[in-house]
C-alpha cells in the first residue's frame, strides 16, 4: 500500500505535466509553430488513434480519421479555451466527434446505396447520366489536384489514397515530417477552396 501511495502522486504529476505541456503547445500552434505541432502530435497521436479506433474498429479508417483530427487541431488551435476543459480532453473530444461523424457517414452511404439499388431495380438507371456525373466529379477532383504544388499533391495522394501516415509519407518523399504536415495542411485548404468548400 505504501509503494502504491508513493507511485500515485508521481503518476498524477506526470498527467498534470502532460496536460500543461499540451496546453502550452496548443498556444504555440495557434501562432503557427510547426515544431510545437510536431511535439503535440507525438504527445496525442496515440490517444487520438485509440479513441478513433474504439469507435470505428477499422485500422485504415482509424488512421485516416486520426490524421484528419490532427489537421483539424492545427487549424483550430486558436479556438482552444483553457478555462473550459484540458487540452487533452479538447483534442479527444474532436477525435470522438470525427469518428462518430465517419460512422454516420458510412451508415448514410449504405442507406443511400440501398435506396439507389431499389430504385435501379424498379426503374433502371440511366447509365449515360451516371457516367457523365462520375466523369465530372473525377475531372473536378483531378483539376483541383493539378492546381496543387507537386509536393502537396504527392503528399495528399500518399496519405489519403494510399493510407500512409505522416512518417511514411515523409520517408517515401524524403522530406522532413514537419514539411509533409505543412504541405498536407496547405494542400487540403487549397483543395477545399477549389472544390467550392470553405474551411
C-alpha positions in Angstrom: 0.0 0.0 0.0 2.8 2.4 0.9 4.6 1.9 -2.5 1.3 2.4 -4.4 0.6 5.6 -2.4 4.1 6.8 -3.4 3.5 6.0 -7.0 0.1 7.7 -7.3 1.4 11.3 -6.7 4.1 10.7 -9.3 1.6 9.5 -11.9 -0.6 12.4 -11.1 2.3 14.8 -11.5 3.1 13.2 -14.9 -0.5 13.6 -16.1 -0.6 17.2 -14.9 2.7 17.9 -16.7 1.4 16.4 -19.9 -1.8 18.4 -19.7 0.2 21.6 -19.1 2.5 20.7 -21.9 -0.4 20.1 -24.3 -1.9 23.5 -23.4 1.4 25.3 -23.9 1.9 23.5 -27.3 -1.7 24.5 -28.4 -1.0 28.1 -27.6 2.2 27.9 -29.8 0.4 26.1 -32.6 -2.2 28.9 -32.6 0.7 31.1 -33.7 1.8 28.7 -36.5 4.6 27.0 -34.6 5.3 23.8 -36.6 7.7 22.4 -34.0 5.0 22.7 -31.4 2.6 20.8 -33.7 5.2 18.0 -34.1 5.6 17.8 -30.4 1.8 17.8 -29.8 1.5 15.1 -32.5 3.9 12.9 -30.6 2.0 13.6 -27.4 -1.5 13.0 -28.5 -1.4 10.8 -31.7 -1.6 7.5 -29.6 -4.6 8.6 -27.6 -6.3 10.1 -30.6 -5.8 6.9 -32.7 -7.0 4.8 -29.7 -10.3 6.7 -29.3 -11.0 6.7 -33.0 -10.2 3.0 -33.3 -12.6 2.2 -30.4 -15.4 3.8 -32.4 -14.5 2.8 -36.0 -12.9 -0.7 -35.4 -11.2 -0.4 -38.7 -7.4 0.3 -38.7 -7.1 2.0 -42.1 -10.1 4.3 -41.5 -8.9 5.0 -37.9 -5.6 6.2 -39.2 -7.3 8.4 -41.8 -9.6 9.9 -39.2 -6.8 10.4 -36.8 -4.8 12.4 -39.4 -7.9 14.5 -40.1 -8.2 15.2 -36.4 -4.6 16.3 -36.1 -5.1 18.6 -39.2 -8.2 20.0 -37.5 -6.2 20.7 -34.3 -3.6 22.5 -36.4 -6.3 24.7 -37.9 -8.4 25.2 -34.7 -5.7 25.5 -32.1 -6.6 29.2 -31.5 -10.1 28.1 -30.6 -8.9 26.1 -27.6 -10.3 27.6 -24.3 -8.0 27.0 -21.4 -10.8 27.8 -18.9 -13.1 25.1 -20.3 -11.6 21.6 -20.4 -8.0 20.4 -20.5 -6.1 20.4 -23.8 -6.1 16.6 -24.0 -9.9 16.4 -23.3 -10.4 19.0 -26.0 -8.3 17.0 -28.5 -10.0 13.7 -27.6 -13.5 15.3 -27.9 -12.6 16.4 -31.5 -11.3 12.8 -32.2 -14.5 11.2 -30.9 -16.7 13.7 -32.8 -14.8 12.9 -36.1 -15.1 9.2 -35.5 -18.8 9.4 -34.9 -19.2 11.5 -38.0 -17.4 8.9 -40.0 -19.7 6.1 -38.7 -22.8 8.2 -39.5 -21.5 8.9 -43.0 -20.9 5.2 -43.5 -24.5 4.4 -42.4 -25.8 7.2 -44.7 -23.8 5.8 -47.6 -25.1 2.3 -47.0 -28.7 3.5 -46.8 -28.2 5.7 -49.9 -26.8 2.7 -51.8 -29.7 0.5 -50.7 -32.2 3.2 -51.9 -30.3 3.6 -55.2 -30.3 -0.2 -55.6 -34.1 -0.4 -55.1 -34.7 2.5 -57.5 -32.5 0.9 -60.1 -34.3 -2.4 -59.8 -37.6 -0.7 -60.2 -37.0 1.8 -63.0 -33.5 1.1 -64.3 -30.6 3.6 -64.2 -29.7 6.0 -66.9 -26.1 4.8 -67.4 -25.2 7.8 -69.6 -26.1 10.3 -66.9 -24.4 8.3 -64.2 -21.2 8.0 -66.3 -21.3 11.7 -67.1 -21.6 12.7 -63.4 -18.8 10.3 -62.4 -16.6 11.9 -65.1 -17.4 15.4 -63.9 -16.7 14.5 -60.3 -13.4 12.9 -61.3 -12.4 15.8 -63.5 -13.2 18.3 -60.8 -11.1 16.4 -58.3 -8.3 16.0 -60.9 -8.3 19.7 -61.7 -8.2 20.6 -58.0 -5.3 18.2 -57.5 -3.5 19.6 -60.6 -3.6 23.1 -59.1 -1.6 22.0 -56.1 2.2 22.0 -55.9 3.9 18.7 -56.7 4.8 18.1 -53.1 1.3 19.0 -51.8 -0.3 16.6 -54.4 2.0 13.7 -53.8 1.7 14.1 -50.0 -2.1 14.1 -50.1 -2.3 11.2 -52.6 0.0 9.0 -50.5 -1.8 9.9 -47.2 -5.5 9.8 -48.3 -5.5 7.4 -51.3 -2.5 5.3 -50.1 -3.5 5.3 -46.4 0.1 6.2 -45.3 0.9 8.1 -42.0 2.9 11.3 -41.9 6.1 9.5 -41.2 5.6 7.0 -44.0 4.9 9.9 -46.5 7.9 11.7 -45.1 10.1 8.7 -45.8 8.6 8.0 -49.2 9.2 11.6 -50.4 12.4 12.1 -48.5 11.1 15.2 -46.8 11.0 16.1 -43.1 7.8 15.2 -41.3 7.1 18.9 -40.5 7.3 19.8 -44.1 4.9 17.0 -45.1 2.4 18.1 -42.4 2.6 21.7 -43.7 2.2 20.6 -47.3 -0.8 18.4 -46.5 -2.5 21.2 -44.5 -1.9 23.7 -47.2 -3.0 21.3 -49.9 -6.2 20.4 -48.1 -7.1 24.1 -47.7 -6.5 24.8 -51.4 -8.4 21.7 -52.4 -11.4 22.7 -50.3 -11.3 26.2 -51.8 -11.1 24.9 -55.4 -13.9 22.4 -54.8 -16.1 25.1 -53.5 -15.9 24.3 -49.8 -14.8 27.0 -47.4 -12.7 25.8 -44.4 
